[in-house]
Amino acid sequence: MDTLLTKNPCIDFCAFKEGVCRACGRTKAEKKRWKDLPKETRDSIWSRIMATHGTNKGKRGRALRARHTKLSGKVARQVREQMAESLNE
């Protein structure tokens, strides 16, 4: 079962300062290679950016937290559905 958060954390406001996006907290290299990164790496990047950028009190921090919450809920739903399917087999 895949319980890793691997969806793109982009909140559609790219502004780089010192090589890091001020909105989502990813580096330019991480943004460019996102789809090619292993799932575990993407999940750990999510953890890092929530610790560094998800605590911001401004609009971007709220948007990032909202995206994380929405995607986390989808992952939890998928896990529940997979568990239900495996029980029905």
Secondary structure per residue as TSV (DSSP state, phi and psi in degrees):
chain	resnum	aa	ss	phi	psi
A	1	M	-	360.0	134.3
A	2	D	-	-94.0	106.7
A	3	T	-	-110.1	14.9
A	4	L	-	-87.9	143.3
A	5	L	-	-87.9	107.9
A	6	T	-	-122.0	-2.5
A	7	K	S	-68.9	156.9
A	8	N	-	-63.6	128.9
A	9	P	-	-84.6	7.7
A	10	C	-	-59.2	134.7
A	11	I	-	-114.9	22.7
A	12	D	S	60.0	40.4
A	13	F	-	-145.6	85.4
A	14	C	-	-90.2	120.6
A	15	A	-	-149.4	111.3
A	16	F	E	-92.8	137.7
A	17	K	E	-135.3	119.0
A	18	E	T	57.4	37.2
A	19	G	T	82.0	4.7
A	20	V	E	-123.7	134.9
A	21	C	E	-66.9	128.9
A	22	R	T	-71.0	-20.7
A	23	A	T	-87.8	-55.7
A	24	C	T	-103.0	-12.5
A	25	G	-	84.3	4.0
A	26	R	-	-88.3	154.4
A	27	T	B	-79.1	166.8
A	28	K	H	-60.1	-40.3
A	29	A	H	-64.5	-40.8
A	30	E	H	-65.0	-40.9
A	31	K	H	-64.4	-43.2
A	32	K	H	-66.6	-39.1
A	33	R	H	-101.4	10.8
A	34	W	G	-48.2	-50.4
A	35	K	G	-66.3	-25.0
A	36	D	G	-89.3	-11.9
A	37	L	S	-73.4	146.7
A	38	P	-	-62.3	151.8
A	39	K	H	-56.6	-40.4
A	40	E	H	-62.9	-37.7
A	41	T	H	-67.3	-43.8
A	42	R	H	-62.0	-40.8
A	43	D	H	-64.0	-40.9
A	44	S	H	-69.6	-32.4
A	45	I	H	-64.7	-42.7
A	46	W	H	-56.9	-45.4
A	47	S	H	-60.3	-44.8
A	48	R	H	-63.3	-46.1
A	49	I	H	-71.7	-28.0
A	50	M	H	-68.4	-33.7
A	51	A	H	-72.8	-35.4
A	52	T	H	-94.4	-37.7
A	53	H	T	-113.6	-20.7
A	54	G	T	-74.1	-11.5
A	55	T	T	-93.6	-5.1
A	56	N	-	-62.0	141.6
A	57	K	-	-87.5	-10.1
A	58	G	S	-78.4	-174.4
A	59	K	H	-59.9	-41.6
A	60	R	H	-67.1	-40.3
A	61	G	H	-62.6	-42.3
A	62	R	H	-64.1	-41.6
A	63	A	H	-64.1	-40.4
A	64	L	H	-66.6	-43.1
A	65	R	H	-63.6	-39.9
A	66	A	H	-63.8	-42.5
A	67	R	H	-63.7	-42.4
A	68	H	H	-62.1	-45.5
A	69	T	H	-62.4	-44.9
A	70	K	H	-61.8	-47.6
A	71	L	H	-69.0	-35.9
A	72	S	H	-63.2	-39.4
A	73	G	H	-63.4	-40.3
A	74	K	H	-63.9	-41.8
A	75	V	H	-63.5	-43.9
A	76	A	H	-62.3	-41.5
A	77	R	H	-62.3	-42.9
A	78	Q	H	-62.3	-40.2
A	79	V	H	-64.7	-44.4
A	80	R	H	-60.6	-43.1
A	81	E	H	-64.0	-41.1
A	82	Q	H	-64.4	-39.7
A	83	M	H	-65.2	-43.1
A	84	A	H	-63.3	-41.7
A	85	E	H	-63.3	-41.5
A	86	S	H	-69.3	-29.1
A	87	L	H	-72.7	-30.9
A	88	N	H	-79.4	-12.5
A	89	E	-	-80.9	360.0
